[in-house]
Amino acid sequence: MSVVALLPPEVANQIAAGEVVERPASVMKELVENALDAGATTITVSIDGGGLARVAVTDDGGGMSPEDVALALLRHATSKIRSADDLVGVGTYGFRGEALPSIASVSRTRVTTRARGTAEGSEALVEGGAPAVLRPAGCAEGTTVCVEDLFYNTPARRKFMRTPQTEGAACIEGLVRLAIPKPEVRFVVRRDGKVVREFLRHSDVAARVREVLADEPLAELRGSRGRVRVVGLLGPPERARSGASHLMLYVNGRHVKDRLLLRAVAQAYGSTLESGRYPAGAVLVEVPPEDVDVNVHPQKTEVRFASQGAIFEAVMSVLRDAAASAPWAHAATRPRDFWAEHLSPGPPAQTPSSPVLPVPTASPPPRDEPVRPLLEAQVLSAFVTAAPDSADPWARLAAAPYPPAAYADAARASVAPAVGEGRAVDAAAVRSELHGSTFGALRYVGQLRRMFLLCEGESGMVILDQHAAAERVTFERLRRSYQARSVPMQPLLVPERVELAADEVALVEERAEELLSVGLDLAPLGPTTVAVRAVPAMLLRADPRRLARDLIAELARQGNDFSKAVDLVLATMACHGSVRGGDEMAPEEVRSLLQALDTVDFAGHCPHGRPVVYTLRWGELERKVGR
């Protein structure tokens, strides 16, 4: 007896549905792409219960005849291609003929349609992949596909769905990606009966991108290399975010996830982007259809280029060259007195009653020199980088410290964990209190490139990465506070508004308690906006908006189990709240940091795995110089 059997059609359909239909957002994507292929100019998406209860897509496209409706619900039936040769240079979103029957096999689906120029429409009802029931229907020209009770017949799939808020937000975010390359189409999104997003028609894709990312200062970068055309709407490097979730990539109008294009964007920005951070915006690449293969993945989110090197070079060079004229490439042209007029000198560095570490101040100017020009120069040097050379067009404002430099000393004193309990410590006290300890016994020599701390020990020279060292100390103290459920919080006098993606706002709602447990109080204000109401008291030097964005991005990457992600979350927070490369450190701060390092156990690495300490023994140094 044979052990190999041919699967029944309904089982095969459900297996195929697993490749195409992952969640309600997948259903919405397939239906909207069908509407776009049908030539629709207005598309309305309705979502109930996060899309698990109902997803409906209505369009004013060409519609279908009764015969076409019956065929469209069968596997591998499509109007897009006729032969294998048509796969080369396919120009439509869909072409497999799998989406509609796959969706119908795991839901209760109703298709209502009327072809243009006909007097009567038709309706097809399919339940769980059973044969379609067709009947005449009165309806407007176009098509409406209504999908209800998704995964009702596959409970194993349904139990892995997330909350209705998260699934609904994923649907909205997916529609945003579909709307960007189609500015000539009007999109309306209804969620539980209310209109939550609407994108009006535009004559140019740049207007659509700016409509979607209304709070981002986007520069329009256009150009072409050979047969490759590139349009980029990208934000300035100082507003770059952790991960690439806010950078949307398109190839011939199709949203894709492609590392090659991400590398091209990052390289176009050069050294102005930190590793792992990408600008917000969209990059649309047009290549000859025969030079790209979209038949790689069932969801068609991956593509292969015939010549990867040429595509990379074209995208990178167009964005790099066009960036020279970007508005934020000329930030250094502000007048010299700009920051002097907009910033007050700030509070005094310390008072006799406050436990502020003594920080050396600049020498007073000679009596015959005015004080104000010196103040202006100091303020400018704290905020503005020098103009770049011609090889790097990305002139920009330096990342402004938070709080501003004028308040940094007071903030540093109040954030005691960053500098070792916030006590004034002289050299004699360090030697007496820390005699024999690993770091406290070192003699601090000086700061190198505002990035490394040079120290002298009995056995040799010790170089520390100041950011990695401070980050480790802050991380350990955050972790101890979290384990004790006592992370102190500092409410903000004026909450900071942060624009996020819809699915990220849903994540904030889901994880509100976990975020509070690490000291961050976020409150949703709308579908794509949250307010930062409080931050951990240890991290007052961090920018609340950037901290919130990076923390949410880290949560999104780690999935549902917060207990497994908490160390990475705390590491992200520690990175924001610690001394950074480029910050000047007073000798007292360095000694306090060395003392604090003796209280943590970290095996020489920061929370992200970078080494903190480099040592060079005296004997090795003597051999190198020939002594």
N, C-alpha and C positions, 0 to 999 in steps of 0.2 A: 504494500500500500504506500502511495506517495506521501511524503511528509511536507511537500511544498504545495501550497494552495493559492489560488488567485483570490485576492481580497475582494469582497463585495464593493460596489461603487460607493455606497454611503460611507464605508470605513476609509476607503482611499481618499474620499473628499475631506473627511475630518483630519486625516494625516496631512494632506496638502494644506489645509487651513492653518495648521500649526506653523507653516513656513511664511504665510502671508499675513495672517490675522493674529498678532501678538496681544493686542489690547484695543480698546475703543478708538484710540488715535490712529491705529492702522486701518480700521474700517473707514474712518473719516477721510484719511489720505487717499485710499483707493477710489472712493466714490467721488471726491472732488477732482481727482485726476481724470476720471472718466468724463466728468462734466466739462472740464477744460478741453479735452480731446473732441467733445461734441460741439465746440465752438460757442460755449456759453459766454455771455457778457455780464450776467448777474448770477451769483451763486449764494444761496442762503443755507447755512448749516445750523441745525437745531440739536442741542444736546440735553438730555434729561438723565438725571441720576449718574452723572459722570460718563455717560455714553453706554453704560451697561444696561440701563433701562431702555434707552432709545437714542439712536443717531439717525437723523434725517437730512438728506442733501437734496435741495431743489435747484434746478437750473433752467435757463431759457434757451438751451441749445437746440440741436436739430431734432431731438426726439427719436422714437423708434416705431416701426410698424408692429402689429401683433406677431407676425412671423419672426421678426428680429428679436422681440422680447423673449419668445420661447427659446430661441437659439442662444441668446446671451446668457441664459441661466445654465447652459451646459458647459462642461469643462473643455478648454481649448477651443472655444468658439470666439472669434474676434473679427472686428472689421478693420484692424490696423495692418495686418500683413497677410500675404497669400502664399509665400514660399520662403525657403531658408535664405534666399538672396536678399529678401526684404529686411533681414536682421542687420545687414550692413547699412549703416546710415539711417536707422529708424529715427523718425522725428516726432513720435508721439510719446506721451507718458506711459501708456499701457500698450502691451502687444502680446502678452502671454495667454490671455483668455482664461485666467485662473481666479481672478479676484472675486468677481460676483458669485460664481458657484461655491467658492470656498467660504465666503461670508454667509451665504444662504444655508450652508451645511451645519453651521453652529449657531443659528439664530432663527427668528421668525421674520422673514423678509417680505416686503411688499414693494413692487415696482409699478408705478403709475406713469404713463407716458403718452404723448401724442406727437406724431411727426408733423413737421411744418406743412401747411397746405391741406391737411386732412380734416374731416369734419368730426371724427370720433376718435377717442383715445382707447387705451386698453390697460388692464391691470393684471398683474401676475402675483400670485401668492405662493410662497414656498416656506415650508416649516421643517427645519432640521434636515434639509437636503432631499426631502421627498419630491416627487414629480410636481411641477408647477401647475397651478390651477389658473387658467386664463379666463377673463371675462371682459366685456366692453365696459368702458368707463368714460365719464365726462370729465375733462381736465383741460388745463391750458397747454399751449404748445411747450414742449420741453419734457423734462423727466424729473420725477421725485422718487428717490429710493429711501425707504424707511426700514431700518434694522432695529428690531426690538428683542429684548431678553437675550442679549449676547451671551454665548456659552451656557445657555440653559440646559443643554443636553450633554455638556462636558463639564460636570462639576469639579473635576480635578483641575481644569484650567481656570475656572471661575474663582476658586478659592485663593489663587495666587494674584488676583487683581488687588490693586491698592484702593484707598478710600475714594469715594466719588469726587471729592475735591481734587485729589491728585490726578485722577484719570481725566476729569473734565479740563483741568489746566493743561494736561498733555495734548488734548484735542485742540485747544485754542492755540497753543504754541506751534503745533503742527500746521495749522491753517495759516499762521503768520508766515511760516517758511514757504508755503505754497503761494501766498499772495505776492511776495516780493517780486518775482520775475514776471508777473502778469499785471502791470499797472493799468492796462486797458480794461480789466475786469473788476466789477464791484463785488465785494464780499461782505456778507452780514453774518454775524454769529449770535445765536440766541442760546442762552444757558438757563435751563429750568424756566423758560418762558420769557426771560428778560434779554434785551439786546445788550451784550457786553462789549462787543467790538464791531466796528464797521470801517471798511476801507473803501474810500471813494475812488472813482476812476481818475487816472492821471495819464498825461501824455508821455511821461518819461520815467524810467525805473528809479532815477535818483529821487524824484518826488515821493515815490512809494516808500523807499527805504527811510527817508526822513520822516514820513508819516508814521512808520512803524517804530523807529527809534527817535522819537521826538525830543528826548532829553539828552541826546548825545551830540556833541559838536563835531559833525562829520565833515571830512574833506572829500571832495569829489576828485578821484584819480582815474583818468582815462588814457588809453593808448593802445597801440597794436604793434605786434612784431610778426612779420610775415602774414600767415593766415590765422593768427591767434589775436583775438580782440579781448581786451580786459577793461572792465568797469569796476572801480572800487569806491565804496563809500565807507571810509574808515575813520575811527576816532584817534585822538592824539595819544602818544605813548604813555603819558602820565596817567591816563584813565584806563590803561590796559587792565584786564582781569585775569585771575587765575583760571587756567583751562581755556578751552576754545568754544564753550557753549554759547557765547554771545557773538561769535564770528561765523556768519553763514556763508557757505561756499556753494556755488552753482556752476554747472557745466551744461551749456546749451539749454538753460532754463530749468534744469533738474537739480534739486537740492541733493548734495552728496557729502559724504564724510571721506576726506582724502588727506592723508598725511603729507603727500607731495605738495599740495597747495598750501597747507599750513606752514610747511617749511619755507616755501617761497615768500609768504607774507612776513614771517618772522625775519628772514634774511633781508627783506626789503627795508625793514625798520632798523637793521643793524644792531649796534650795541645799546640803543635806547630802550630796548625791551629786556626785562629780566627773563631769565630762563623759565619756561613754563607759563608765561603770561602772553596774552594775545589781545589785540585791540578789538573793541566792539565795532560791528558794522557788517557789511556784505561785500563779497567779491564775486562778480559774475564773469565767467570765462566763456567765450564763444570760439569753438573750433569746428573745422569741417566734420560733419557727422561720420564720415568714413574713417576718421582718425581716432574715434573713441568708441569703446565697446561698453554698452550699458547692460548687456545680458550677462551680468556677473553674479548677481544676487537676486533672490526672489523679490525682495523689497526695493530693488533697483536704487539703493543708496550708495553703491560702490561702482566705480567705473575703472576702466583700464585704457591708458593712452597708448597709441601706436609709437609715439616718441616721447617718453617721459622727460628726457633731458631738455628737449626743445620747449616743452610746455613749462617746465620749471624756470628755465632761463627767461622765457617770454613774460611770464607773470611777475617774476621777481624784478626784472629790469624795468617793466612798465610802471609798477608801483613805486620803485625806488626813484626813477626819474621824475615821475609826476609829483612825488612828495615834496620836491624842492619848492613848489608853488603853493603848498598847503597853508591855510591860514595860521595853523599853530606852528609852522616852521619859522615864523618871524616873531616869536614871543620875546626874544631878547632885544627887540627894538623899542621897548618901553622907555620913557624918559628916566633919567637917573634918579629923579626925586619921586618916582611913582610910589615905591614902598614906604619911603620916609613920610609921605603925606597920608598914606592909608593905614599905617601902623603906629600905635602908641608905644613909648619905651617899655611899658609893662611894669609890673610890681618890682620892688627891690628884691635882690637875690635872696636876702635872709634878714631876720631880725634876731636880737639876742635871745628871744624866747623860743625860736623855732629850731628844730633839729636839722637844719639844712647844711649839707656838706659845703665847706668853703671852696669856692671856685675862683681861680685867679681872674682878675679883670684886666682889661687892656690898659696900658700905661696912658695917663692923661696927656692930652696934646700940649705942646708948648703954649705959653700964655699969649703969644702973638698969633696963634692960629685959632680960627673960629671952631666951636665945638660941633655945630650942625653938619658941616661937610663930612666930618669923621663919622657921625652917627649915620648919615646917609650911606656912606661907603660900607659901614658894617652891616646895615640892614640889607643893602643890595647884595653883598657877598653871601648873606645867609640864604637868599631866595633865588638868585638868578645865576645860571651858569654862563661861562664865557661863550661868545659866539663860536660856532663850529667852523672847522675848515671846510674847504670846498668838497672834500671827499665824503663828508657826512652832513647832508642837508637838514638833518632833523634837529635843528636848534629848538630848545624848549626851556620852559621854566623847570628848575629843579623840583623834585618832589618836596612840596612844602611840609616841614615838620608839623606834627600835631601834638600839643599846642605849638604855635609859632615860636621861632627861635627866641623872641623876646621873653617868652614865658617858660622856656625849656628848663631853666634851673629850678623854678618853683615846682614845676610838674615832676622833675626828677626827684626832688626831695620828698614829695608826697607819695611817689611810687617807690617806697622803700625797698621792695624786693629786687629792684633792678640794680641797686648799688650796695647791698649788704646792710640792711637794717637802718639805713639813713642816718648813721652816727658820724660825727666829725672824728676822723682817725688820723693821728700823726704817725710819722715813721717809727718813733720810739715805741708807741703803743702797739703798732703792728708787730715789731720784733718781740716784745714782751708777751703779748697775748697769743701769738701764732708761732712761737718758737718750735721748730721741728716739723711744721706742717708742710705739705707738698707745695702749695701755691703761695700761702701767706708769707713764707720765708724768702720768697724771691725778692730781689732788688729791682724795682722798676727803673728802666733806663729811658725809654721814650716811645713815642707813637710814630709808626711808619706809614706814610701814605694815607693817614687817617683811617687805617684799616687794620693794622697789626700792632700788637703791643710787644715791645722788646723788653725782656727781663733777663737778669743775670742770676744764676744759681751756683751752688758749690761745684757741681759736676759739669756745667756748661751753660750755653746760651739757650733761652727758651723764648719762642715766638708764639703768641696766641692770636687767633682770629677774634677780634673784639666782638663782632656780631654773634658768632657761633658760641662764644663763651657766655655772653649775656643772655642769649636765647636759651641756653641749657639751664642757667640759674632760674630764669623766669619760668621755664617749663616745669622744673621740679617743684617750684613753689605753687604754681597753678595746680599741678597734679595733687599735691598734698591738700590744698584747699578743697579741690573737687572731691577727693576721697572722704574728707571730713564734712562734705556738703556745706561748706562755709565760704564760698567764693565771694569776697566783698564786692559790692556793685557801687558805681558812681552814676547817679542820675544826671542826664544832660539838661542844662537849663533850657535849651531850645532843641527839641528832637530833630535829628537829621533825617531828611527824606531820601530814600534810596529807590531807584527804579530797577526792577528785576523782571525776569521772564515770568509768565503766568504760572508755570509749573514750580518755579522757585518760591513764589508767594504761597502756593499751596503747601510746599514743603515747610515753610515757616509756620503755617497754621498747624501742621501735623506735629512738628517738633518744638512747639513753644516751650513745653516743660523742660526738655533736654537743653534747649538754648539758655533758659533761665538758670539751669543747674551749673552752667559754666560762666554765668555772669553777664549774659547778653540778653537784653530785653527788647524784642522786636514786636511791632504791632502792625498788622496789615491795614493799609488805608484805602486800597482799591485793588482791582484785578492785577495790576503790575507795580504797585507801590507799597513799600513798608516804611515805618518810622523806627529809627533807632532811639530808644528812650533811655537806655542805660548801658554802660559798658563795664567790664571788670575794672576795679580800682587799680589793679596792678598795671593796666594797659592804657593809662591816660595819654601816653605819648603817641598812641596809634590813631590813625584816621578812622573814625567810626564807620564811614561809608565803605571804605576799602576793606576794613575788618569784616563787616557784615557780608559783603559780596564774596570774599574769599572763604569765609567760614561756611556759608551756604553752599558754595561750589564744592567744598570738601565733603560736606554732608551728602550732597547729591552723588558724589563719586563712590562713597562708601556703602550706600544701600540702607537697608532698614535697621540693621543691628547697631544701635548707638553705642553699646558697650564695647564693640570691637573697633569703633571709629573714634572713640573719645580721645585716645592718645594723639591721633593725627589731628583732631580738632584742636586740642590743647597746644600741639606743636605749631599749628598755623597761628593761633592767638599769640603764643610766645614770640614768634617771628615778628609780628606787628608791634609788639610792645617792648622790644629790646633795642639797645643801642645798635645802630646800623653802620655799615661801612660808609665812610665819609663824614661821620660825626666826630667832632673833637672831644677828647676826654681829658679832664683834669687829672693830675696825679692822684688826688684823693679818691676820685672815682675809680681809677684803676686799682688802687690798693683795696678799696672796698669790694671790687669785683673779684680780685684774687682771694680775698678772705671768704667771699661767698662760695667760690668754687670748691673750697675745702669742705663745704657742708653738703655737697651733692656727689652722687656716685654715677659716673657716666662713661667710664672707660675711654675717655678722650674724644668723644663725638657729640655733636649737637643732636637735637631730636630728629633732624632730617638726615642724619648719617654723615655729615661733613666733619672732617677732623677739626678739633679745637686747638691742638697743641702741636708744635713742631720743635724738636730739640736738636741741638748741635753740640756735642761734647767738646770740651777744650782740647782733648788729645786729637780728635779728628780735625779740628780747626788748625791746630799747630802743624799737623801733617800737611794740610792743604797749603799752608804758607811756607813750608819747608823749615820749620823750627825743630 
